[in-house]
Amino acid sequence: MAILVVTGTGTEIGKTIVTAAVAAASAKRRVAVLKPAQTGLAPGEPGDAAEVVRLAGGHVTAVELARFPEPLAPGTAARRAGMAPVRPFEIVEAARKLATEHDLVLVEGAGGLLVRYDDEGSTLADAARLMAAPVLVVAPAGLGTLNATALTTEALRTRGLTCLGVVVGSMPAEPDLASRCNMEDLPVSAGAPLLGAVPAGAGALAPADFRACARSWLAPELGGNRRCG
């Protein structure tokens, strides 16, 4: 698993924090995080890849291929900025180059799996298919997540892609009934194992505390020691 693609069922559900947790749990390995398209930030502002490095530690290399100023889907943001979009082959080339120098490359997408990266409709799924890379799906805990997760994993299967598993990106400290039930039902809806749950607010922890806790949030398949049933 030299390259792992991290996607989600939507935006603002904890993809970056989960990516950081996986990187932190791999502290004894050389890790790179690749963000193909960062949107909604001005030049010089720290982006998602930089946040992974901040939380996970200095063993992580951060690479960002493109940055677009408006907080929109990458293809739309590129078009509105008059900038060249990020193409799947560029993601593949960058990830494979990083894989020659690192033990693990985490490719963090923008938004969900089928968000468009260009006007031709290219998606993160296209890049994952070209790399034959497994995909980790980040999902929210609460009501509605079963359907969104099932749709995402079905889209992976129809494209011949492997879903490594699902991680809940922001688990409430006091989960409601839906969130508790979803922890049991997510593997069934996804047709893939539940590989962890990152607590809500984990990104606000001091980096040292984040690194100390990361393995307890993740299953052994992601370098952790959590037993996810």
Short mmCIF file of the C-alpha atoms (twelve columns), coordinates in Angstrom:
data_MODEL
# 
_entry.id   MODEL 
# 
loop_
_atom_site.group_PDB 
_atom_site.id 
_atom_site.type_symbol 
_atom_site.label_atom_id 
_atom_site.label_alt_id 
_atom_site.label_comp_id 
_atom_site.label_asym_id 
_atom_site.label_seq_id 
_atom_site.Cartn_x 
_atom_site.Cartn_y 
_atom_site.Cartn_z 
_atom_site.pdbx_PDB_model_num 
ATOM 1   C CA . MET A 1   0.000   0.000  0.000   1 
ATOM 2   C CA . ALA A 2   2.536   2.574  -1.110  1 
ATOM 3   C CA . ILE A 3   -0.225  4.970  -2.245  1 
ATOM 4   C CA . LEU A 4   -3.521  5.445  -0.411  1 
ATOM 5   C CA . VAL A 5   -6.226  7.782  -1.686  1 
ATOM 6   C CA . VAL A 6   -8.303  9.506  1.002   1 
ATOM 7   C CA . THR A 7   -11.751 10.704 -0.024  1 
ATOM 8   C CA . GLY A 8   -15.003 11.409 1.748   1 
ATOM 9   C CA . THR A 9   -18.753 11.398 1.432   1 
ATOM 10  C CA . GLY A 10  -18.689 15.205 1.326   1 
ATOM 11  C CA . THR A 11  -16.806 18.249 2.503   1 
ATOM 12  C CA . GLU A 12  -15.934 19.425 6.016   1 
ATOM 13  C CA . ILE A 13  -16.237 15.926 7.488   1 
ATOM 14  C CA . GLY A 14  -12.690 15.419 8.735   1 
ATOM 15  C CA . LYS A 15  -10.668 14.159 5.756   1 
ATOM 16  C CA . THR A 16  -7.617  16.221 6.642   1 
ATOM 17  C CA . ILE A 17  -7.686  15.191 10.298  1 
ATOM 18  C CA . VAL A 18  -8.062  11.526 9.343   1 
ATOM 19  C CA . THR A 19  -5.193  11.891 6.878   1 
ATOM 20  C CA . ALA A 20  -3.101  13.409 9.666   1 
ATOM 21  C CA . ALA A 21  -4.034  10.559 12.013  1 
ATOM 22  C CA . VAL A 22  -2.959  7.955  9.457   1 
ATOM 23  C CA . ALA A 23  0.311   9.842  8.929   1 
ATOM 24  C CA . ALA A 24  0.878   10.108 12.683  1 
ATOM 25  C CA . ALA A 25  0.211   6.401  13.155  1 
ATOM 26  C CA . SER A 26  2.928   5.766  10.559  1 
ATOM 27  C CA . ALA A 27  5.568   7.721  12.461  1 
ATOM 28  C CA . LYS A 28  8.234   5.056  11.882  1 
ATOM 29  C CA . ARG A 29  7.799   5.319  8.114   1 
ATOM 30  C CA . ARG A 30  8.563   7.971  5.539   1 
ATOM 31  C CA . VAL A 31  5.205   9.534  4.715   1 
ATOM 32  C CA . ALA A 32  4.145   12.061 2.078   1 
ATOM 33  C CA . VAL A 33  0.792   13.807 1.836   1 
ATOM 34  C CA . LEU A 34  -0.262  14.986 -1.611  1 
ATOM 35  C CA . LYS A 35  -3.058  17.554 -1.962  1 
ATOM 36  C CA . PRO A 36  -3.836  17.774 -5.683  1 
ATOM 37  C CA . ALA A 37  -6.032  20.860 -5.429  1 
ATOM 38  C CA . GLN A 38  -6.392  23.241 -2.492  1 
ATOM 39  C CA . THR A 39  -9.281  25.657 -2.822  1 
ATOM 40  C CA . GLY A 40  -10.440 28.637 -0.807  1 
ATOM 41  C CA . LEU A 41  -7.050  29.882 0.378   1 
ATOM 42  C CA . ALA A 42  -4.796  32.717 -0.674  1 
ATOM 43  C CA . PRO A 43  -1.105  32.169 -1.485  1 
ATOM 44  C CA . GLY A 44  0.932   31.724 1.676   1 
ATOM 45  C CA . GLU A 45  -1.941  30.559 3.870   1 
ATOM 46  C CA . PRO A 46  -1.399  27.094 5.366   1 
ATOM 47  C CA . GLY A 47  -3.472  24.493 3.575   1 
ATOM 48  C CA . ASP A 48  -4.601  20.961 4.313   1 
ATOM 49  C CA . ALA A 49  -1.221  19.384 3.530   1 
ATOM 50  C CA . ALA A 50  0.514   21.782 5.918   1 
ATOM 51  C CA . GLU A 51  -2.051  20.938 8.598   1 
ATOM 52  C CA . VAL A 52  -1.227  17.245 8.232   1 
ATOM 53  C CA . VAL A 53  2.453   18.002 8.768   1 
ATOM 54  C CA . ARG A 54  1.694   20.216 11.778  1 
ATOM 55  C CA . LEU A 55  -0.350  17.516 13.487  1 
ATOM 56  C CA . ALA A 56  1.496   14.382 12.365  1 
ATOM 57  C CA . GLY A 57  5.109   15.487 12.641  1 
ATOM 58  C CA . GLY A 58  8.298   16.132 10.759  1 
ATOM 59  C CA . HIS A 59  8.470   12.687 9.147   1 
ATOM 60  C CA . VAL A 60  5.766   13.882 6.728   1 
ATOM 61  C CA . THR A 61  6.468   15.615 3.421   1 
ATOM 62  C CA . ALA A 62  3.722   17.926 2.132   1 
ATOM 63  C CA . VAL A 63  3.078   18.548 -1.575  1 
ATOM 64  C CA . GLU A 64  0.332   20.709 -3.075  1 
ATOM 65  C CA . LEU A 65  -0.121  20.668 -6.856  1 
ATOM 66  C CA . ALA A 66  -2.425  23.652 -7.304  1 
ATOM 67  C CA . ARG A 67  -4.192  26.313 -5.267  1 
ATOM 68  C CA . PHE A 68  -7.308  28.176 -6.304  1 
ATOM 69  C CA . PRO A 69  -8.607  31.186 -4.323  1 
ATOM 70  C CA . GLU A 70  -12.340 30.499 -4.182  1 
ATOM 71  C CA . PRO A 71  -13.813 27.750 -1.933  1 
ATOM 72  C CA . LEU A 72  -15.401 25.799 -4.764  1 
ATOM 73  C CA . ALA A 73  -15.012 22.455 -6.504  1 
ATOM 74  C CA . PRO A 74  -11.513 22.311 -8.034  1 
ATOM 75  C CA . GLY A 75  -12.713 22.407 -11.641 1 
ATOM 76  C CA . THR A 76  -15.006 25.365 -11.017 1 
ATOM 77  C CA . ALA A 77  -12.409 27.195 -8.941  1 
ATOM 78  C CA . ALA A 78  -9.766  26.741 -11.640 1 
ATOM 79  C CA . ARG A 79  -12.074 27.957 -14.388 1 
ATOM 80  C CA . ARG A 80  -13.186 31.039 -12.460 1 
ATOM 81  C CA . ALA A 81  -9.572  31.905 -11.602 1 
ATOM 82  C CA . GLY A 82  -8.473  31.500 -15.214 1 
ATOM 83  C CA . MET A 83  -5.975  28.887 -14.119 1 
ATOM 84  C CA . ALA A 84  -5.080  25.472 -15.494 1 
ATOM 85  C CA . PRO A 85  -6.948  22.653 -13.755 1 
ATOM 86  C CA . VAL A 86  -5.313  19.647 -12.166 1 
ATOM 87  C CA . ARG A 87  -5.525  16.600 -14.444 1 
ATOM 88  C CA . PRO A 88  -5.594  12.976 -13.251 1 
ATOM 89  C CA . PHE A 89  -2.292  12.172 -14.943 1 
ATOM 90  C CA . GLU A 90  -0.630  14.994 -12.978 1 
ATOM 91  C CA . ILE A 91  -1.891  13.507 -9.714  1 
ATOM 92  C CA . VAL A 92  -0.598  10.092 -10.768 1 
ATOM 93  C CA . GLU A 93  2.821   11.403 -11.774 1 
ATOM 94  C CA . ALA A 94  3.249   13.303 -8.511  1 
ATOM 95  C CA . ALA A 95  2.075   10.389 -6.347  1 
ATOM 96  C CA . ARG A 96  4.302   7.866  -8.091  1 
ATOM 97  C CA . LYS A 97  7.334   10.143 -7.809  1 
ATOM 98  C CA . LEU A 98  6.688   10.558 -4.084  1 
ATOM 99  C CA . ALA A 99  6.272   6.796  -3.740  1 
ATOM 100 C CA . THR A 100 9.845   6.281  -4.945  1 
ATOM 101 C CA . GLU A 101 11.086  8.332  -1.985  1 
ATOM 102 C CA . HIS A 102 8.531   7.480  0.721   1 
ATOM 103 C CA . ASP A 103 7.025   4.377  2.284   1 
ATOM 104 C CA . LEU A 104 3.474   5.755  2.194   1 
ATOM 105 C CA . VAL A 105 1.846   8.435  0.047   1 
ATOM 106 C CA . LEU A 106 -1.518  9.794  1.194   1 
ATOM 107 C CA . VAL A 107 -3.451  11.524 -1.597  1 
ATOM 108 C CA . GLU A 108 -6.140  13.692 -0.021  1 
ATOM 109 C CA . GLY A 109 -8.951  14.719 -2.336  1 
ATOM 110 C CA . ALA A 110 -11.166 17.787 -2.241  1 
ATOM 111 C CA . GLY A 111 -14.792 17.280 -1.253  1 
ATOM 112 C CA . GLY A 112 -16.246 13.938 -2.274  1 
ATOM 113 C CA . LEU A 113 -15.108 11.208 -4.625  1 
ATOM 114 C CA . LEU A 114 -16.797 12.524 -7.776  1 
ATOM 115 C CA . VAL A 115 -16.085 16.236 -7.413  1 
ATOM 116 C CA . ARG A 116 -14.872 17.526 -10.775 1 
ATOM 117 C CA . TYR A 117 -11.269 18.584 -11.195 1 
ATOM 118 C CA . ASP A 118 -11.655 19.944 -14.734 1 
ATOM 119 C CA . ASP A 119 -14.306 20.786 -17.322 1 
ATOM 120 C CA . GLU A 120 -14.054 17.293 -18.823 1 
ATOM 121 C CA . GLY A 121 -15.419 15.803 -15.608 1 
ATOM 122 C CA . SER A 122 -12.237 14.177 -14.326 1 
ATOM 123 C CA . THR A 123 -12.400 13.117 -10.694 1 
ATOM 124 C CA . LEU A 124 -10.234 11.738 -7.925  1 
ATOM 125 C CA . ALA A 125 -11.653 8.332  -8.815  1 
ATOM 126 C CA . ASP A 126 -10.010 8.611  -12.238 1 
ATOM 127 C CA . ALA A 127 -6.626  9.227  -10.635 1 
ATOM 128 C CA . ALA A 128 -7.124  6.337  -8.205  1 
ATOM 129 C CA . ARG A 129 -7.987  4.035  -11.101 1 
ATOM 130 C CA . LEU A 130 -4.858  5.036  -13.039 1 
ATOM 131 C CA . MET A 131 -2.738  4.336  -9.955  1 
ATOM 132 C CA . ALA A 132 -4.650  1.160  -9.017  1 
ATOM 133 C CA . ALA A 133 -4.581  2.602  -5.500  1 
ATOM 134 C CA . PRO A 134 -6.924  1.615  -2.663  1 
ATOM 135 C CA . VAL A 135 -9.304  4.272  -1.370  1 
ATOM 136 C CA . LEU A 136 -10.100 5.159  2.233   1 
ATOM 137 C CA . VAL A 137 -13.526 6.753  2.730   1 
ATOM 138 C CA . VAL A 138 -14.075 9.310  5.484   1 
ATOM 139 C CA . ALA A 139 -17.671 9.641  6.644   1 
ATOM 140 C CA . PRO A 140 -19.576 11.596 9.288   1 
ATOM 141 C CA . ALA A 141 -21.114 9.799  12.241  1 
ATOM 142 C CA . GLY A 142 -24.680 11.045 12.266  1 
ATOM 143 C CA . LEU A 143 -27.983 10.639 10.498  1 
ATOM 144 C CA . GLY A 144 -27.670 10.368 6.706   1 
ATOM 145 C CA . THR A 145 -24.201 8.906  6.651   1 
ATOM 146 C CA . LEU A 146 -25.296 5.386  5.705   1 
ATOM 147 C CA . ASN A 147 -26.775 6.465  2.382   1 
ATOM 148 C CA . ALA A 148 -23.898 8.799  1.504   1 
ATOM 149 C CA . THR A 149 -21.328 6.157  2.385   1 
ATOM 150 C CA . ALA A 150 -23.155 3.477  0.395   1 
ATOM 151 C CA . LEU A 151 -23.276 5.760  -2.654  1 
ATOM 152 C CA . THR A 152 -19.557 6.512  -2.399  1 
ATOM 153 C CA . THR A 153 -18.478 2.904  -2.014  1 
ATOM 154 C CA . GLU A 154 -20.842 1.796  -4.784  1 
ATOM 155 C CA . ALA A 155 -19.210 4.375  -7.055  1 
ATOM 156 C CA . LEU A 156 -15.824 2.886  -6.165  1 
ATOM 157 C CA . ARG A 157 -16.932 -0.654 -6.949  1 
ATOM 158 C CA . THR A 158 -18.501 0.273  -10.281 1 
ATOM 159 C CA . ARG A 159 -15.140 1.743  -11.289 1 
ATOM 160 C CA . GLY A 160 -13.237 -1.341 -10.219 1 
ATOM 161 C CA . LEU A 161 -11.617 0.449  -7.275  1 
ATOM 162 C CA . THR A 162 -10.822 -1.090 -3.907  1 
ATOM 163 C CA . CYS A 163 -12.331 0.496  -0.813  1 
ATOM 164 C CA . LEU A 164 -9.865  -0.179 1.977   1 
ATOM 165 C CA . GLY A 165 -12.445 0.813  4.559   1 
ATOM 166 C CA . VAL A 166 -14.297 3.641  6.260   1 
ATOM 167 C CA . VAL A 167 -13.191 5.992  9.041   1 
ATOM 168 C CA . VAL A 168 -15.583 8.254  10.923  1 
ATOM 169 C CA . GLY A 169 -14.012 11.680 10.670  1 
ATOM 170 C CA . SER A 170 -15.533 13.421 13.678  1 
ATOM 171 C CA . MET A 171 -17.078 11.218 16.356  1 
ATOM 172 C CA . PRO A 172 -19.001 13.187 19.005  1 
ATOM 173 C CA . ALA A 173 -17.907 12.760 22.606  1 
ATOM 174 C CA . GLU A 174 -21.535 12.011 23.441  1 
ATOM 175 C CA . PRO A 175 -22.932 10.341 20.307  1 
ATOM 176 C CA . ASP A 176 -26.674 10.336 19.771  1 
ATOM 177 C CA . LEU A 177 -28.673 7.209  18.959  1 
ATOM 178 C CA . ALA A 178 -28.098 7.504  15.202  1 
ATOM 179 C CA . SER A 179 -24.342 7.878  15.624  1 
ATOM 180 C CA . ARG A 180 -24.137 4.881  17.937  1 
ATOM 181 C CA . CYS A 181 -26.167 2.697  15.589  1 
ATOM 182 C CA . ASN A 182 -24.197 3.884  12.574  1 
ATOM 183 C CA . MET A 183 -20.980 2.540  14.044  1 
ATOM 184 C CA . GLU A 184 -22.476 -0.936 13.665  1 
ATOM 185 C CA . ASP A 185 -24.270 -0.297 10.379  1 
ATOM 186 C CA . LEU A 186 -21.552 1.529  8.422   1 
ATOM 187 C CA . PRO A 187 -19.594 -1.618 7.458   1 
ATOM 188 C CA . VAL A 188 -22.790 -3.190 6.111   1 
ATOM 189 C CA . SER A 189 -23.774 -0.103 4.104   1 
ATOM 190 C CA . ALA A 190 -20.235 0.377  2.832   1 
ATOM 191 C CA . GLY A 191 -19.481 -3.256 2.097   1 
ATOM 192 C CA . ALA A 192 -16.109 -2.478 3.673   1 
ATOM 193 C CA . PRO A 193 -14.692 -2.545 7.209   1 
ATOM 194 C CA . LEU A 194 -14.897 0.275  9.713   1 
ATOM 195 C CA . LEU A 195 -11.252 1.191  10.287  1 
ATOM 196 C CA . GLY A 196 -11.536 3.864  12.920  1 
ATOM 197 C CA . ALA A 197 -13.222 6.881  14.412  1 
ATOM 198 C CA . VAL A 198 -11.443 10.162 15.092  1 
ATOM 199 C CA . PRO A 199 -12.963 12.162 17.950  1 
ATOM 200 C CA . ALA A 200 -14.585 15.499 17.233  1 
ATOM 201 C CA . GLY A 201 -12.154 18.304 17.974  1 
ATOM 202 C CA . ALA A 202 -9.058  16.166 17.500  1 
ATOM 203 C CA . GLY A 203 -7.554  18.769 15.202  1 
ATOM 204 C CA . ALA A 204 -7.516  21.249 18.078  1 
ATOM 205 C CA . LEU A 205 -5.253  19.040 20.186  1 
ATOM 206 C CA . ALA A 206 -1.649  19.996 20.687  1 
ATOM 207 C CA . PRO A 207 0.385   18.157 18.039  1 
ATOM 208 C CA . ALA A 208 2.173   16.032 20.636  1 
ATOM 209 C CA . ASP A 209 -1.148  14.921 22.108  1 
ATOM 210 C CA . PHE A 210 -2.556  14.260 18.633  1 
ATOM 211 C CA . ARG A 211 0.395   12.019 17.787  1 
ATOM 212 C CA . ALA A 212 0.159   10.200 21.110  1 
ATOM 213 C CA . CYS A 213 -3.524  9.391  20.538  1 
ATOM 214 C CA . ALA A 214 -3.645  8.755  16.792  1 
ATOM 215 C CA . ARG A 215 -3.010  5.014  16.896  1 
ATOM 216 C CA . SER A 216 -5.857  4.503  19.369  1 
ATOM 217 C CA . TRP A 217 -8.302  5.966  16.841  1 
ATOM 218 C CA . LEU A 218 -7.351  3.676  13.949  1 
ATOM 219 C CA . ALA A 219 -7.468  -0.033 13.188  1 
ATOM 220 C CA . PRO A 220 -4.258  -2.039 12.565  1 
ATOM 221 C CA . GLU A 221 -4.795  -1.789 8.790   1 
ATOM 222 C CA . LEU A 222 -4.002  1.928  9.174   1 
ATOM 223 C CA . GLY A 223 -1.172  1.501  11.655  1 
ATOM 224 C CA . GLY A 224 -3.308  1.808  14.769  1 
ATOM 225 C CA . ASN A 225 -4.357  -0.464 17.602  1 
ATOM 226 C CA . ARG A 226 -8.104  0.226  17.782  1 
ATOM 227 C CA . ARG A 227 -10.427 -2.732 17.668  1 
ATOM 228 C CA . CYS A 228 -13.350 -1.690 15.485  1 
ATOM 229 C CA . GLY A 229 -15.411 -4.853 15.780  1 
# 
